[in-house]
Amino acid sequence: MQRTVLALALSALSAHSLADHIEELVVTANHDTRTIDISDELVISADVAQLLKKAPGANVNSNGPLTGIPQYRGMYGGRIATSLDGTQLAPSGPNWMDPPLSYARNGLLQSLEVYRGIAPVSVAQESIGGAIDARTERGDFTASGEFSVDGKIIASAQSVNGGQHLTGALFAANRDHKFNAAAMVESGDDAEFSGGDITPTEYERERYDIGYGFKSGNHSVQVNYGYNDTGDAGTPALPMDIEYIEGDLADLTYRFELPGELEVSAAVFGSDLEHGMTNYHLRQAPASGMLWRRNIADSENRGFKLHSTMYDDQGHWSFGLDGFSANHNSNIDNPNAAMFFVVNFNDAERDVLGAFLERQLELSDTWRTELGLRYNAVSMDADTVDGTPAQMMPPAAALRDAFNNADRDQTDHNVDLVAKAWYEASNTTSWYAGLAQKTRSPSYQERYLWLPLEATAGLADGNTYTGNIELDPEVSRQIEFGMDFSNTRFTLAPRIFYSQVDDYIQGTTSEIAPATMFVQMMNMMNGTTNPAPLQFNNVDAVIYGFDMDWAWQLSDQWSMSGIVNYVRGKRDDIEDELYRIAPANTSIRLNYVNGSWAFGAEGVFYSAQNQVSETNREQETAGYGLLNLSASWQMTSAVELAAGVDNVFDKEYRDHLGGYNRARNPDIGMRERIPGYGTNVFARVSYSF
């Protein structure tokens, strides 16, 4: 079976459907994925990561309007392998204000693919928490020697923050060549909720892309270049806001395809990203000018992939090599004190070189299996650091000297194993089981953060941390079971999962005396009340749960669909919960389609989250329910209009994954949960030619 599609979006979700997305269970080469098709998205969200809520098991840690960090089955951030058209990048800053998915091109995003459960070893190097791939529309070759030209323009607006979005794209192609060019601009003001404004949540961003493809027989080459320019953008759950994020992204891919026999792909890619952030230019600045801070950071990313697939009568073999290297710098200063500086990270480098072998095998008409083996060598290093605090305060000096004198050159040898099997019990029902060992080496923040700071890849818990050079890699042993049922009217796909994670990297109370003394001294000097610092250490954890998606075709015009999610994350060495785990939730959508018109209503329900991390000082949240309405009209073959209302009853609620307020705001207390957005009326028009 090379391609089986069990429709979760049934015939009612046609090209003119009101649905925000089309979800499918897609088993392509035996890979179980959820594909969120963006072609019918009604409102262009500034944060592409919000679309993940349409896939079972997925959610978003939101730190700002552009800063959504993917969560999947209780793991998030760097534990989830996120690729953009198959390429990787590492965020420019140490607090993940620009997570990889934020570079997906709004308006030109074609699909968002979530690998369900255990990710194949062939799709990502480190996928201990799953894998996501964002695919962009780049045009297709045609069958003719004559060039054809087409394009589209999409404009949308929304009321909750005065947000505006405009995308334009142009495609030209024949059978040998194709060209594409696109531009996007978007902006928004501070968002509203029923109790006031959420400040700062304004944003502005531009994106420009060009690409060229060449095809000759079985060979093709594609080259792409993109430029991202993010201006002022708020991140109220973090201690600073975005002043700018600028950068170049490029990739070159060669493919050879001999259908049914052999496929070879080779790619090189890279990005150079620069990032400035402050605690004074968007939010109310600290009263003392001595506490103003600006952080200038950059990342340089380089990578390659060489993958091959060989087909035979029973399936296929996939094997390959891949590499990814990221180099980071981060320097803190104070515009009011020219002598103040902190070298936060200095040439912090993380290199991953991997090799994999994967077998997709059709054992019989009813059994098929996937077996995978991957080896990764992860090498890390960082240069020496310094800063004004270390030149003036003995505890900071002790931390600096200990870091600079340590052996910072570390190498991990990690092995991933995957075994999955499917049994087709009947034409409507199949059963699934999977086993895996997945690994992840520490991030550069977890290893090389030398001074107690909040540069923690977007954890946003309000604690200061120091790194631990001697960290061991995380090792997760995973098991999952599931069933897929589909007939002409009803589709159901539940999964249960369990993961035992050895050496899980978690902040624990620091036992480093100079770090504790430094935080105490800073509290006395600045009149602050920061808690005792944490240090990244290895602990043990378990994560388990259940997720499911379903769809029901009620009639030719009416259909329903929904998602159910439950996940629990616990420390296995002490009595405590893991931090920032999504509460149990479900969504139910009712759709009506009649010709060119479509309407829908969606209910979103979250339970209370009382199982919170004491170590991270995590707060509990109450449950809530929301109602969203939407409609679309295919006015002509080229023009579509859409509109809707989110949070119809202007419900005031707190998203457990939304973080705590870190900016002075008369409407929201400091360290109070950031409220969800209020009623949002939106409209969109799209024109294709």
Steps between C-alpha positions, in 0.01 A plus 500: 500500500680812380221743577184457702279792593239462771305824468445690819372790298225323310333610179323790673834668550535580132706771336233748608471377859487738790742285695815672617693197385470160341634221718595163361656189639763451234708184490760572235769234478357369829558834680205591722444876485238767551501752216337834574420635153512879502312550173172568681631697797268795547708743705875533459643462850823684574609193696503193275555280806137559607395267217655210690193496724321341203711181531448237772765516772627843396481840668691828532701673775422865422745766616385773258310561175789366287654272759305174511713201598362160392396249765426135422394240753656695787834581336580835342767726353822338388366155585275524193677488164358786291594538135408751231465327163735235636767743626600594854588820679584595857334814646706816505461574871548306824133535604341369180317820407522368143435125524560312172130487409481881513697503173227312315357739240149607595270516200723265301498213746365201309480246780617433853588134544515348849653153523268323738663334798839340442673682216693294240880520529513622139309824554709668770826477691370556855127431534459389861178705517376450144545671164328778303557617144360822355460487121488814287336555163773540236320413178522192279647407165247464217472248216549763230796684359302824512521709814186544708471775761272500801491651844292604794436787737367445853396777737354460847417714802385437856353716773655368822831674428436697180707236325558519125661254262581520129670234288573507129656219299587444134584167334628437147580152368533266206621139487867598550502815712300657777530832680329633808503832683302601806468781750317524831433787740306482824451706815280528806448711812466387859235230532184546704321282754182568695697662783722732294810473284782246494815709469732478326356274228546726199702364209624577149671274251596481132617203298632474142577181305619397157567156354600320181465138396645308207394153381655272242372147470529333840716780642384823664663786688331760722662809654323736739584820683298680765546817702320547833462844661315504832469837671355589838314204647390438857572188705321571832580156644875570469722760672570683171324588173612473139666811357596330174566159345665511160646223296567315177386144435610292200490141380604300194351156430575240232264206436522190283182296464459167324138424597458171683873429500726772641482848650802711598497846653789723603456838667710773655342781699583779737389818670661804662274664756547812713283593796464798732277509808447737793309538827418869439397591144153337486413433864522744790870537570650424842491805727874489548703561186759258639254215442444569131620209289556437131602162359660470156514142375564309179501148365676350201348176373638259241372157401492225239295189422579206273211252494426202276204263466513168316174316420441128471198268483451504879552869574812711506827583673588858598846604610696818522733748665410841642672776689403822673723760662384804701719772648361750753609829654313708756619822661314711756556873555334808652449814285520709818832353616763465231728294725242230572518177300438127530634250250210261536599246234821521300524283189284234658506228237286189461574259214299188419622243248264209442447184298189285475362181350127434470300210362134522395374145451171351378496164678164391353170642386415579863836570670754772441785631709757775534846442652752779548848558639672838537837607641575864586829649613424826683803725557478819705741770610504864610760772544583686820262753656519812714288790618480802726338297781797260496743792514328652805336217698694198637211251449470593133878486464497148645235392249694653210830343602345158556343515154812626322721239668262210427530257211221644286565271204240223530397219264202264532446179304126441472308206353132505401300181432148474355273200446138546387238260365151529348244221470207548261222303669236591240418750230400749771728422796874480558707470819834663575787452749831682529818477708792739495808631672552870426780727621577871530819674604483821704440836335774762515299689764474190721875440478659844479287752693763610753328788687153466661274641226170421327660411164321165497364442146157637589426310821343823629464380860655813654794312654868566443714207388858392458612228263683177564785407267495138622139428403424158352272459197133428557393144415130432450362148469158526343208270433168578333192313383216608278214418271379657175139456395347646184189428299300715260369724780710468814872520577666439837871485588585466873852456642636427848866565579756467778859630519762435766759777468836438667722803561218743417648851512315710756579797720560397862593709803857608449766363733760740359567744785631788282182490287278525808716777650491694171117495485479607866740789441308615190175494700655719769650745248190531278219451750380191311366170636634244257484146645802278546651406163448166330761297315436274203553145622413144398194351669259219410151556359200318358253636246182317406158569359237459233404691186245447226346669199168410339264610223136418423320570172141563609359569153607644166513848654563444871808357672668498840860451606705531815813435704552367855832541685627391841864500613669468838866576569659409833839494663594138571766577761293727730131582546457783253344573163674608181467866410259651244303189407179566305182416695249250363309657211261431217360684200182425304415654165168499315517580126237578240588524129256585221649580161726804523390582857631347821433563869634356821501509877781378722506436874838492675513365856794485744490344846666649805870426542572418864801275441771765495872513567599620847863518390411753230254693726229419248149634561178305456240607241123464478313328219309688230299465181491716185268529201632594154291566187609531137368516144638512146369577152668400174375808317667407169754241392771755584362683805414363842367700796509378858409639840441385854501567871730334752409496870145608420400568863820693585590240760782603734725198546859402569681264263724278715767510228481879464761586762510766771493875452847654528415856387347772718139534392207664685267227372712194588704447815866403492541120486128464443400255229473681167134496390385357169383735226148641517237502225668515161311585181701413191465515122706375208498537124709288266545551126663243274597560139 
